Amino acid sequence: MWQIINSFLTREDIFIQMKNENISFDIKAAKLIFDSQGKFSGNLEETDPLAFSTAEQYPADCIVLGDNAMEAYGFGNRLLNLQNYHEEEIILKITNY
């Protein structure tokens, strides 16, 4: 998960746009563990205590990018659900936040 997010954020066009917009991310996702053949082992490594935390444990001034499973963690309007991506809803949440 961490690797997937990081590979997207370091893509040249995305990196340049984020730099121009003064946007930064602090990735709190778990890391996928691969076996010696480079296949996902089914295991995750916790990279930060917040990786599997509820909304109350996150700083109040952050927006969380997540998926359907994270709907149950209590993030409310701070959660941008990218699995069920609705551009207008995401823009509205960011604007209002």
Contacts in CASP RR format, 6 or more apart in sequence:
PFRMAT RR
TARGET T0000
AUTHOR 0000-0000-0000
METHOD contacts of the structure
MODEL  1
MWQIINSFLTREDIFIQMKNENISFDIKAAKLIFDSQGKFSGNLEETDPL
AFSTAEQYPADCIVLGDNAMEAYGFGNRLLNLQNYHEEEIILKITNY
1 29 0 8 1.000
1 30 0 8 1.000
1 31 0 8 1.000
1 32 0 8 1.000
1 44 0 8 1.000
2 27 0 8 1.000
2 29 0 8 1.000
2 30 0 8 1.000
2 31 0 8 1.000
2 32 0 8 1.000
2 47 0 8 1.000
3 31 0 8 1.000
3 32 0 8 1.000
4 32 0 8 1.000
5 25 0 8 1.000
5 27 0 8 1.000
5 29 0 8 1.000
5 65 0 8 1.000
6 27 0 8 1.000
8 14 0 8 1.000
9 15 0 8 1.000
9 18 0 8 1.000
9 25 0 8 1.000
9 27 0 8 1.000
17 23 0 8 1.000
18 24 0 8 1.000
18 25 0 8 1.000
26 62 0 8 1.000
27 47 0 8 1.000
28 47 0 8 1.000
28 48 0 8 1.000
28 50 0 8 1.000
28 51 0 8 1.000
29 47 0 8 1.000
29 51 0 8 1.000
30 44 0 8 1.000
30 45 0 8 1.000
30 46 0 8 1.000
30 47 0 8 1.000
30 51 0 8 1.000
30 52 0 8 1.000
31 44 0 8 1.000
31 45 0 8 1.000
31 46 0 8 1.000
31 47 0 8 1.000
32 40 0 8 1.000
32 42 0 8 1.000
32 44 0 8 1.000
32 45 0 8 1.000
33 40 0 8 1.000
33 41 0 8 1.000
33 42 0 8 1.000
33 43 0 8 1.000
33 44 0 8 1.000
33 45 0 8 1.000
34 40 0 8 1.000
34 41 0 8 1.000
35 41 0 8 1.000
46 52 0 8 1.000
49 57 0 8 1.000
50 57 0 8 1.000
50 58 0 8 1.000
53 73 0 8 1.000
54 73 0 8 1.000
54 74 0 8 1.000
55 64 0 8 1.000
55 73 0 8 1.000
55 74 0 8 1.000
55 75 0 8 1.000
55 76 0 8 1.000
55 78 0 8 1.000
58 64 0 8 1.000
58 75 0 8 1.000
58 78 0 8 1.000
62 78 0 8 1.000
63 78 0 8 1.000
63 79 0 8 1.000
63 80 0 8 1.000
63 93 0 8 1.000
63 94 0 8 1.000
63 97 0 8 1.000
64 70 0 8 1.000
64 75 0 8 1.000
64 78 0 8 1.000
64 79 0 8 1.000
64 80 0 8 1.000
65 80 0 8 1.000
65 82 0 8 1.000
66 79 0 8 1.000
66 80 0 8 1.000
66 81 0 8 1.000
66 82 0 8 1.000
66 83 0 8 1.000
67 81 0 8 1.000
67 82 0 8 1.000
67 83 0 8 1.000
68 81 0 8 1.000
68 83 0 8 1.000
68 84 0 8 1.000
70 79 0 8 1.000
70 81 0 8 1.000
71 79 0 8 1.000
71 81 0 8 1.000
73 79 0 8 1.000
77 93 0 8 1.000
77 96 0 8 1.000
77 97 0 8 1.000
78 93 0 8 1.000
78 97 0 8 1.000
80 90 0 8 1.000
80 93 0 8 1.000
80 94 0 8 1.000
END
